[in-house]
Every structure is written in structure tokens, then in C-alpha cells.
Amino acid sequence: MTRRGALEALAAGMAGPGVDSRYRTYTIRSKNQLHDNPLRVLGPSKVAARRVLYVLPVNPDVSYQWGDGFETAARLGLHEKHGMVLVAPAFSAWPWYADHPVNAKVRQESYFLGDVMPFVDELFPGYKRLLVGFSKSGNGAMQLLLRKPELFAAAAVWDAPLMKEAPDEFGMAEIYGTKENFARYCVPRLLEKRAGEWDGKRARVALLGYDAFREHMEKAHALMERLGMAHRYENTVRRVHRWDSGWLEGAVGMLDEMTR
């Protein structure tokens, strides 16, 4: 693979205990990021795969502050169970999946769509693209799907601040930059914009569970209901705000059901 000088390296022995050692790590170079970033990839060996699941990170770089989505999915064998290729990008700043209006090194949406995704498409041409995330990356999954619905088949979101109306918490201002720029990514506004396109169609979003952001998840569900936007919803169980607290398997299961 030569796109943008990506470098391939075997990752055997680099993962945590219980993670399939067949996974590979690539280095993605991009003008849209502060530095080179790793891209982890793991496909199934027992079943055919025609879908790529982007496991969107909450932290910059590779961090275990809230667990690791890629390693959690690999340990659970979700790539084998559902016939999906697991892909975990990384970012050089806190990932809100937006382009800063001025800082060219904090163009996260452009990096994901223009650098990461084309590289993965070269590895797995024609595969459906799925998104899963929570907290910041839950917002990222919704933003990407709603802003570019032609590129993604479905998204699953767990415990995310989806109903934010201003970039005033959680380091949002450092990425979105201005209120005007944030408005382009504001999930409630994007839902209103896409409502007519999804009316009566098959569900493409799963909203799941809660810990820190129960009210946001409930309000997002209520808005989608009011707009007549088909989606899956399950919000009965509270879990710890981490990748490995037990919600990921159900989220990927819903993605599987929505995209078969």
C-alpha cells in the first residue's frame, strides 16, 4: 500500500492479553494532523467479511483511559462473530471529528475522510462502512453519518453528549474553534436536516445505554421519534463510561442486524 506513504508493520505481540495477534498496524501520514498516527486493522479468519467497522477512539493517540475499543472488540471476537473487519484510527488531538476553521493540523474530519478511509478502501474495496463510538466518538459517529450519509451504512452510539448546542465543554472549543463552525456539526441540527431523507426508511442508527449522558441519549431518541427517523433504541441499563463495560457487543450486534 502506497497511499500517502503509509507504512505497514506486523503487530504480533504488541496488543494486550487475549487480543488476536494477527492484527496489523499501519502508520498514516497526513497534512491534516500534528504527527503520524497508527491505524489498527483486524479481519476475521473463519468467515467472509464484506463490512468494515470503524471503532472510533475517544482519546488522542492510543490511550487506555477509558479502555480500548479495538482491543475490546477483538477480545470479544466480534470480527469473527459478525464477519467484520475492525479498524481503529487514531488522532493527534482530542477527537471531536471536526475540522478546525483555522488550524490546518486539526482537520479531523478531513483526515478521517481523506486519509484514513481511502487507505482502508484500498485494503478492502467495496466493503460497507460502519461506525461505532461513545462519548466524543459517539458524537463523531453521528456527525459522520449525518454529514456524509452516502459514505456510511450505519452507526451505533453509546452514552454520548449528542444534544450539545454549543462547543462549551469537554475541550470542544479547541477542535471546533467557533460557534459558527460548531453549527455545521451540531447533531440536533443535522438530524433536522436529514429527517426527510430517512422518513420511513430502514434504521441506520442505534442509540444505546447511558452513564454520563443519559439525558442526551433520551432527547436524541425523542427528537428522532418526532422527526420520524427510523432507529434502534435501548436505554434501560446503566454501565460504566468505558469501552469494556459490557455495551459494545450489543452495539455491534445491532449494527450487524441493520446492515445485513
Beta strands, then each sheet from edge to edge (+ up, - down):
strand 1: 7-10
strand 2: 24-28
strand 3: 37-42
strand 4: 51-55
strand 5: 84-88
strand 6: 128-134
strand 7: 154-158
strand 8: 205-210
strand 9: 232-238
sheet 1: 1+ 2- 3+ 5- 4- 6- 7- 8- 9-
end
